[in-house]
Amino acid sequence: MSVHTNLKFLRKKKGLTQEELAAGLGISRSKLAGYELSITPPLETLVQMADFFKVSLDLLVKEDLTSYSEYQLRELLDTEQYLKGRKLRILSTTVDAQGRELIEVVSQRAKASYLAGFSDPEYIAELPRFSLPFLPADKKYRVFQVDGDSMLPIPPAAWIVCEYLEDWTSMKDGERYVIVTEHDGVTFKLAYNRLRTAQQLLLCSSNPLYPPFEVEVTQVREVWKYLLCIS
């Protein structure tokens, strides 16, 4: 893991002292010093660090940022680039014998492990998959099974076909999306785009029994735009 090196590197990149960063994270300076040396932070603290520096958890933990050029760092740490998905997100996918992309199926049962495996090619390859010839071939699609009744009139256990959305800034208020987040996993909601103003999404149910909630952009892992329902 590169978290120790990256933590110190990002702190200095922002021009912060250990005291200032520790205060921003809500931890003691001595704990931060230990994390920068050799102690592995708990998951909750790692998430806080990723949120603070506006980087993905994978980037913070796995990549050695000291080996990146200044140009690469500007792209990686640029929020606008992150929101638009340029060179930052790699989608695992499957293809048929002719090299055409297939549509993977994420059932209610598979949702429990999707957050841990969505970027793992081996996990994605184990999902059921098929093709729909009437969909444009230049887009990427995935099918998710709906949980519960929060998105009526789309019924519980229905299957929804979704298109992968790379540029999150293109999300339109009040449209349906599948949002994969660090805390909530796979969520199907009406989304309201507050990315540029507050770096958040407001997620709402069409069923008024379920209250809306906000999601920080740093918690978002994937966005899929709803296209059609197969019930």
C-alpha positions in Angstrom: 0.0 0.0 0.0 1.1 3.5 -0.8 -1.1 5.4 1.6 1.7 6.4 3.9 3.8 8.0 1.2 0.7 9.5 -0.5 -0.7 11.0 2.7 2.5 12.9 3.3 2.9 13.8 -0.4 -0.7 15.2 -0.6 -0.4 17.1 2.6 2.7 18.9 1.4 1.1 19.4 -2.0 -1.6 21.4 -0.3 1.0 23.3 1.9 -0.4 21.9 5.1 1.4 21.2 8.4 0.6 18.0 10.2 -1.3 20.0 12.8 -3.5 21.6 10.1 -4.2 18.3 8.3 -4.9 16.5 11.6 -7.4 19.2 12.5 -9.1 18.9 9.1 -9.4 15.1 9.6 -10.5 15.3 13.2 -7.6 13.3 14.5 -4.5 14.0 16.7 -1.2 15.1 15.2 0.5 12.1 16.7 -1.9 9.7 14.9 -1.3 11.5 11.6 2.4 11.3 12.1 2.1 7.5 12.6 -0.1 7.2 9.5 2.6 9.0 7.4 5.3 6.7 8.7 4.0 3.1 8.8 0.7 2.7 10.7 -2.2 1.7 8.4 -5.2 3.9 9.1 -8.6 2.3 9.8 -11.1 2.2 6.9 -13.2 5.1 8.3 -10.1 7.3 8.4 -9.0 6.3 4.9 -12.4 7.4 3.6 -12.0 10.7 5.5 -8.6 11.2 3.9 -9.9 10.4 0.4 -12.8 12.9 0.9 -10.5 15.6 2.2 -8.1 15.4 -0.7 -10.9 14.8 -3.3 -9.3 11.6 -4.6 -10.7 8.0 -4.9 -9.9 5.5 -2.2 -8.2 3.3 -4.7 -5.9 6.1 -5.8 -5.0 7.0 -2.2 -4.2 3.4 -1.2 -2.8 1.7 -4.3 -1.1 4.3 -6.5 2.3 5.9 -5.7 1.5 9.5 -6.4 5.2 10.5 -6.0 6.0 8.8 -9.3 3.5 10.9 -11.3 4.5 13.8 -13.4 3.1 17.3 -12.6 0.8 17.1 -15.6 -0.6 13.7 -14.4 -1.1 15.1 -10.9 -2.9 18.1 -12.2 -5.3 15.8 -14.1 -5.8 13.4 -11.2 -6.4 16.1 -8.6 -8.5 18.3 -10.8 -12.1 18.0 -9.6 -13.5 18.9 -13.0 -11.5 16.1 -14.6 -12.7 13.7 -12.0 -16.4 14.6 -12.5 -16.0 14.2 -16.2 -14.3 10.8 -15.8 -11.3 11.7 -18.0 -8.6 9.1 -17.6 -9.7 8.4 -14.0 -12.2 5.6 -14.2 -11.7 2.3 -16.0 -14.8 0.2 -16.6 -14.5 -3.6 -16.4 -16.6 -5.2 -19.1 -17.1 -8.4 -21.1 -17.2 -9.1 -24.9 -18.4 -11.9 -27.1 -16.4 -14.0 -29.6 -16.6 -11.1 -32.1 -15.3 -8.5 -29.7 -18.8 -6.9 -29.2 -19.5 -5.7 -25.6 -22.1 -7.7 -23.7 -24.6 -6.5 -21.1 -23.9 -7.9 -17.7 -26.8 -8.6 -15.3 -26.6 -7.5 -11.6 -29.3 -9.3 -9.7 -30.5 -8.3 -6.2 -28.3 -11.1 -4.8 -25.3 -9.9 -6.7 -25.7 -6.3 -5.5 -24.3 -7.2 -2.1 -20.9 -7.9 -3.6 -21.0 -5.5 -6.6 -19.4 -2.6 -4.7 -16.4 -4.8 -3.9 -16.1 -6.3 -7.3 -17.3 -3.7 -9.9 -13.8 -2.8 -10.9 -12.6 -6.5 -10.9 -12.6 -8.0 -14.4 -12.9 -11.5 -12.9 -15.9 -10.6 -10.9 -17.6 -8.9 -13.9 -16.8 -12.0 -16.0 -18.8 -14.2 -13.6 -22.0 -12.2 -14.0 -24.7 -13.4 -16.4 -24.6 -11.5 -19.6 -26.5 -11.2 -22.9 -26.9 -8.7 -25.8 -29.7 -6.4 -27.0 -29.2 -5.8 -30.8 -31.5 -2.8 -30.9 -29.3 -0.7 -28.5 -26.5 1.5 -30.1 -23.2 -0.3 -30.2 -21.1 2.7 -29.2 -22.5 2.7 -25.6 -21.9 0.5 -22.6 -25.0 -1.1 -20.9 -25.7 -3.0 -17.7 -28.8 -4.5 -16.2 -29.7 -4.1 -12.5 -32.6 -5.6 -10.6 -34.7 -3.2 -8.6 -34.9 -3.5 -4.8 -38.1 -2.6 -2.9 -40.8 -0.1 -3.9 -38.9 3.2 -3.6 -39.1 3.9 -7.3 -42.7 3.2 -8.2 -44.3 2.8 -10.7 -41.2 0.6 -11.5 -42.1 -2.5 -9.5 -39.9 -4.4 -7.1 -37.7 -7.1 -8.7 -38.0 -5.4 -12.1 -34.9 -5.4 -14.4 -33.7 -2.0 -15.6 -31.4 -1.5 -18.5 -28.9 1.3 -17.9 -26.2 3.2 -19.9 -22.8 3.8 -18.4 -22.3 7.5 -17.7 -18.7 8.7 -17.8 -19.3 12.5 -17.6 -21.2 13.0 -14.3 -21.6 16.7 -15.0 -24.1 15.7 -17.7 -26.6 14.3 -15.2 -30.0 15.9 -15.6 -32.2 16.9 -12.6 -35.1 14.5 -11.9 -33.9 11.7 -14.2 -33.4 8.1 -13.0 -29.9 6.8 -12.4 -28.3 3.9 -10.7 -25.6 5.3 -8.4 -22.9 3.1 -6.9 -21.5 4.7 -3.8 -19.0 3.7 -1.2 -21.5 3.7 1.7 -24.8 2.6 0.0 -23.7 0.3 -2.7 -26.1 0.1 -5.7 -28.9 2.7 -5.4 -31.6 3.4 -8.0 -32.9 7.0 -7.5 -34.0 10.2 -9.1 -30.9 12.4 -9.1 -30.4 16.2 -8.8 -27.1 17.4 -10.0 -25.3 19.6 -7.4 -21.8 18.6 -8.5 -20.5 22.0 -9.6 -22.0 24.0 -6.7 -21.6 21.6 -3.7 -19.9 18.5 -5.1 -23.0 16.5 -4.1 -25.9 14.6 -5.6 -29.3 14.8 -4.1 -31.0 11.4 -4.5 -34.8 11.1 -4.2 -37.3 8.3 -4.4 -40.4 8.5 -6.5 -42.3 7.0 -3.5 -42.8 9.8 -1.0 -42.5 7.3 1.9 -38.7 7.4 1.4 -36.8 10.6 2.3 -34.2 12.2 0.0 -30.5 12.1 0.9 -27.3 13.7 -0.2 -24.2 11.9 -1.5 -20.7 13.5 -1.7 -19.1 13.1 -5.1 -16.1 11.5 -3.5 -18.3 8.6 -2.4 -19.6 7.9 -5.9 -18.0 5.0 -7.8 -20.2 4.6 -10.9 -23.2 6.2 -12.5 -25.6 4.5 -14.8 -28.4 6.3 -16.7 -31.8 4.5 -16.7 -33.0 3.6 -20.2 -35.9 1.0 -19.9 -37.6 -1.4 -17.6 -38.1 -5.1 -18.2 -40.7 -6.3 -15.6 
